[in-house]
């Protein structure tokens, strides 16, 4: 059950992007830029299945 460095690095990058998009969505909401909020929230939602796919691919590697 050895993890590859590529999978771990990709998951870290996706986590970082989720944090960035969430922070940008909150900031845009605060300044009443609602179209930006929807874009950042959609990007956040789209990254989640990618992270699950990478995690499952790494989990099944022996």
Secondary structure, DSSP 8 states (H G I E B T S, - for coil): ----HHHHHHHHHHHHHHHHHHHHHHHHHHTT-HHHHHHHHHHHHHHHHHHHHHHHHHHH--
